[in-house]
């Protein structure tokens, strides 16, 4: 094995050798290492070394490795299962795994099985799985629905879960936990290894992956001699030992920021950063190959066109990549990057994970990364190999983002990376899993419950909750028992099975936990598939309308059969589609780092180029009001022609501020009949009213008291309608609604109507339905970050509340006013209005 590394001029890192030794000893674990330092080889070479050793031993003993009767000598059964979070990176993973197989002449078959796998390969895999299979959580669950699933996994030795940090805090992570529990039941000696980077809570991440609860912790070795920290967890449920291998191999990371030539003292979010285009083009020119990341697909389309318009000679050398573009196009882009043929690719998070583009030596990040881990992950796309430095260049879209990039650099240097928590008891996932296992050979209640409770996410499922799940899949629960279509699982002689072919077909087609707005396929009238846009965008268009998509200006010809039929437009201007998923909140770690930079500025310390550049903005903030200290909540009270403004600055992220704005408006209105208009961003929120609010009285009576938070939040927002929208996802995952067959799917409006009706039925006739409770909980936690909101209120209770009365809106308050106006004005009118406001404030500042 060292010979294979030596031929490439490499030397195995100590953490890789430790991983191989632990694997060969029959152990499981989690490998945590910086992107581009060799995690893939750390996990993959354990099984390869084991096979080579067994083959050598067999030759020495003049015997052949044992194989099942009727199989050919080289048709080895499934030994390794590689789970990837994104099917988009499966091809790249397959290429990385195949190289040592071919070089070492290991006669293994290696294939992928995802939603993109061809029908021919799927048909072959139905007869026989390859020796190593790369798949997604959804495709793994599909394999578990087969009657012969246990037999097909009979020779499985190892499961490797790639990019575990991406799955961990999602329902796909819960789905993976349940699937692994099933495999462990069949193969108690199964070795499971997770790969992760940019994660703060490694112990908890490993516990979720390996189903550990309350184990004793021991440290085996740590220090500069080993370059790795290994931790052994002893568990009565999971034997033998399990290891957390955290590589301390350091990767050089350079973080730079493009400083704007002119600095607005009244910055506002919503810019695309296009004014930085000349500096961005210079950065691209200096690099051999680069990736420019944006936070939304709409920004990606605009930036790609802007670069191409400025540098038409780069046509064919720059490309576009995001999840709505057709797979064939995405692969062409990925191959171009990998082979060094592309100068730059403009991308969203679709290139964040797992892809090895060695020629890339620079990454640019447009706008705030919103989190420390996200910037680290994207930076790792450059210099993606051991020993090479990674470089990321921040492109701020407004002045205050300079503070964020400086804060990110400090947080990375201090090792303050975001943690991710495993979900607790998402019952819609458990309902889906119960039907999956009933379809894949059936189950007995007590046996499956014991298996489910061995996972971290479902360890505390109660007997009552389990009985409810069984009743729900067999009879539809209290409210739906009269309808045969909801009796999906039959119960006879202690066995739960699916015996209806139509139910089986629908369940297999609906497996998964990813729920989004209906996607409309975009196709040329004469030609192939271009990609997908959301139904809500296309439904507002009429034939002849133009839009910008996949780097082209397209004209809608007709909308028919759930497809948008288009042709290339002659007029080269168009509307940019808007996709959901662009509301990334500021993370706790980045928020804390920003508060620290502001604390330094308050003390007169501006210790980096970014802070020097933003100094005039912060000095004006201090002159007109104050720079909030780390232990202060600043509230600004201002009167303008619009009315009476209250600006609050908790720096807790947009989602928390959305909930806090509603909470404060609700509690203030309880003291005086008053109506508020609200706006929020990552730094704070604004309440605007026609008359002055009783702020002092509200503060005295507990405006920020965390007591009754849940009830007040649901009362202050349209809690029922929010829960109904969330219930749509839950109902789909739990199998209550069917999205339709390919090519004839239901529209988003139809799905919402169906799930809304079910919600009302449950609310009226089955109010104790656990899926209703889950919908309300998910609204609070996922849409409003209830737990973080509670922590923020507690932090405010420990802080000094400082009320300032500036004559004019301050640099911190101005962006909130702009966000509110954006909801009312078109982009042209908004730009003109903001320009007039900025000029007036600049005159007042002098």
Helices and strands as residue ranges (DSSP letters): H 2-7, H 14-24, E 28-32, H 39-60, E 80-83, G 87-89, H 90-103, E 110-113, H 119-127, E 132-135, H 137-144, H 149-152, E 158-161, H 164-168, H 171-186, E 191-196, H 202-210, E 216-221, E 228-234, E 242-247, E 253-258, G 274-276, H 277-286, E 290-293, H 297-310, G 312-314, E 318-321, H 327-338, E 344-347, G 349-351, E 362-366, H 372-379, E 390-395, H 401-414, H 427-439, H 445-453, H 463-475, H 477-480, G 484-486, E 490-492, E 495-497, H 501-510, E 519-524, E 529-534, H 535-538, E 546-549, E 552-560, E 563-568, E 575-576, H 588-602, H 609-624, E 632-640, E 643-649, H 654-671, E 677-680, E 685-689, H 695-700, H 709-716, H 719-733, H 748-765, H 770-778, I 779-783, H 786-797, E 800-804, H 811-822, H 827-845
